[in-house]
C-alpha cells in the first residue's frame, strides 16, 4: 500500500516531500496490477466462469464467477491493490464451498485481463458495473447483493454501499482514508494533503444503513488495526468488529472467522439483528 515505496525517499519520514514527487509516485505505488493470470494458483476442483463486462464508454472488465445451487447470498468481492483475480482463487473456493454463496471476483481496470487504467472513480465504476452484471445474472436486485472488500477493495465497496445500498457490507484490512494512511506511514511529511486519491471511507461509511462486519489483523503493519476500529466506530448499527489475533495484512480466514461470517449472513434479513461481540479470532 501507499508509502512503502515513498518511505525510501524520506529516510525517517520526517522530511516534507514535494507535491510533484508525490504526484509522480502516487499512481505507481497505489496501483500494482499483475497482467498475467497465474493458473497455478487455482485450487483443484474450483469451477468458475470467465466473465467479461462490456459497458459503452467504459473499459471492458474481466472476472471469475462461481455460482452455487441455492445460494445463501450473492456476493461481490473487490480485492486489494496488487495482483489480479487469479491470486484470489483460494478465497473464491473457500467462500463458495464453505459459506455456500455465489460470488463474483472482478479485476479493476488495468488489472489482469481488464482494459484501461486504474483511478479512484474508475475502480468504483468497475465495482458498480460488476455488481449490476451479477444482479442481472442471478436475478437479484443490486441493493440485495452483499458487498465484500479487502484492503483497497474495502474502500471501493464502502463507496458503492454508501451510494447505492447493499444487503450487507464486509470489510477486511481496510483503511479509513488514503491521506490518513499516508500520514501514518510518513508522519510530518505532509504527504496526505498532497494526494489526489482520497477514498474517504471514514466519511462515506455513515451513509450506509445496513449490516456491517469489519475484520482486521492485530499485527497488520501495512494498515494498522486502528483504522478498522475507527471504521467500526463510524458505521451504523447493526455492526460487528472482528479482531484477528496475530494476523498481518494478508491473512487466510481462520475457521472461527468463517463461522462468524456464516452467522452474519444468516442474520442479514433479521430485523432484530444484533451482532455478537467477538473476541480475538485465530492464533
N, C-alpha and C positions, 0 to 999 in steps of 0.2 A: 504494500500500500504506500500512499504518498509519504515521502520523507526518507525512505530507506536509501534512495539514491542521492537525494539532495543533501543528506547529512554529511556525505563525504566531502562536500564542497564547503562545509561550515564547521569543521573541527568539533568544538563543543556545543554548537548550536546557539551560541551567544552573540553571533555577528549578524547584523542586518543584511539580508540578501536582496539585491536589486530586483525590482519588478520585472525587468527584461529577462533576467536569469530564470525567475520563477515561471514566467510565461513560456519560455523555451523548453523547460523541463516538465511542465505540468502534464501535458498530453502524453509524453513518453513514459512518465513514471506511473501515472494513474491507470492507464490502459495498457495491459501487457498481453495481447491476444496471441494465441498459437493458431496458425492457419491449418496445419495438417492434423487430421483426426488420427488419434492413436488407438487403433482397434485392438491392440494387445491389452488394453485396459478393460475391455468388455468382458464381464464375467460369463462363464459358461451358462447357457440356458436363458440368458436375457434376450427377450424378443421385443423389438421396437420397430416403429415405423419411421422412416425418414420423412420429414415434413419440410416443405418449402412454402413460405407465406409471401404471397405477392400482393402488394398494395400500390395502386397508382400513385406516383410521386414519392415513394419511399423505397429504400433498398430492400431487395429480397432477403429474408432471414430464414435460417435453417434451424431445425430442431429435431429431437427424438421424442416420439410419442409412444407411451406404453399404457394401453388401455387394459383394464381388468374387468371381469364379469361382475356385475352387481357391486360397483364401487361404493365405498362408504363416503367418499368425497372425490371431487375433481380438483386437482392441484396443479398450479403453475409454479415452476421453480426458476428463480433468477440466480445465477451463480456469481462468483467473485470476479475480481479484476484481471485474472490471468487464466490461461488455458482455453478450453472450449468444452463442448458437450461431452466429448469422449472421456474427459477427466472426471465426469460425474456419473459414469456408468454404474459404479457400485452403489451410489446413492439411489439411483433410479431403480435398481433391483431391490434394494432394501425397502424402500417406501412402497413399491407396488406389491411386493410379496408379503412383507410383514405387517404393513398397515392397510393393505387391500384398498389402495386408492389408484385411480387413473391419473397419470402425471405426464405433463409436457415439460421437457427441459429445452430451452432455446438458447441460441448464441446471439449476442448483441451484434449489431452491425460492425464489420471489421474483424469478427472472431470466427474461427473455423471456416465454414462454407457460406457464412453470411456476407453480403455485399456491404460496401460503404465504409465510412469512417466513424468511430465512436465519438459521442458527445453526450453531455448531460441530458439535453432534451431528446436526443436521438435514442438513448437507452430506454427512456420512459415510453417513447413512441413504440419502440420494438416490443416492450412488455405488453403494452395495450393491444397491439395487433396480434401478438401471440395469444393473449387472453381471449380476444374476440374469435380467433380461429378455433381455440379449444372449446369455447362456448358453443359455437356452431357445430363442431364435430360431435359433441356429447349431448346436444340438446339441453344445455344448461344455460340459465341466464348469466351474463357476465358477472353480475354482482353476487352470484351464488358460487363462484369459484374461490377456493382457498388460495391465497397468495403466500408464497414461501420464498424468502430471500436470505442469502448468506453473504456477509461482508458487504461489498459494494452492492450486491443484489438486494440486500435488505433495504438500502436507501432507495433503490428503484421501486421496490414493492410498497414502501411507505408512501411514496408519491402517488402511485397508482391507487392504492387503497384510500388515501385521503381524498382524492379527486373523484373516484368512481365507485367506491364501496367494495366490499368483499364479504364472503361468508365468514372468513376468519383470516387472521394475519399471523404468520410465524416468521420470526426474525432470529438469526443466529450470527453472533460475532459481528455485530453491526455498529457503526459509528453514529454519533449524534449529528455531526455535520463535518464536511471536509475541512473547513477552516479551523474548527476546534481540534480536529485530529492533527492537522499540520502544526498548530501552535503547541500541542502537547509534545509532538515529536521534536520540534525545534523551538524551544522556548526563547523568547526575547529576540527572535529573528524577524518577526513581522510577516512571516510567510502567509499565514492565514488570511490576512487582509489583502493580499495581493492575488489571491486565486480567482480565476474566472469561474471555475466549477465550484458549486456550493453544496448540493444535495443536503438541504437543511431539514433533515428528518426530525430533529427535536422540535421544530416549529410546525411541521406538517402533521405529525402523528396525532395531536389532539383533534384534528379534523376527521379522524376515522372513528366511527362509533360501531364497534363490533368486537368480538373476542380477539384478544392478543396474547400470544405466547412468545416470550423472549428468552433465549438461551445464550450463555456466554461462558467461555472458559475462564477459570480463575487465574491461569498463568499466561494469558494472552498478552504478548509484548508487541504485537502489531496494532491491535485496537484494544485498549485496556478495558477490563470488565466494568469500570466506572461508566463507560459510555452506554453499555447495555442497561445498567441500573438507572441511569438518567433517562433513557428512553422509556423504561418501565414506569418511572415516576410521571412522565409526560403523557402516557397512554391513558385512555378512558377505561373504566371497568366495562366488562369483566376482563381481567388481565392476570397473567402469571409470569413470574420470573424464575428461571431455572439455572442456577449456577452449576457448571460442570467442573467438578473438582479436579485439579491437576491438568486440565486441558489447555493447550496452547491455541493458536489461532485456527489451525486446521485440525479438526478432531473428528474421529469416527464416532457415530452415535452409540453410546453405551446402551445396553438392553433396557435399563431402567428409564433412560430418557425416551426410548421408543414407547415404553408403556405410558409415560406421561403424555406424549403426543397422541397416542391412541385414545386416552381418556379425554383429551382436549377435543379431538374430532367427534367423539361420542356425544359431547355436550354442546356442540356448536349451535344446535337448534333449540336448546333448552332455555326458555325464557327466564328461568330461575338460576341460570348458570353462575356458580360461584367457584372459581378455580381454587384448587388446593394450594396451600403454601408449601413450596417444595424445599426440601433440604438439599445440600450439595449432592449431585449425582456423579457417578463414575468413580474411578480410582486415581 
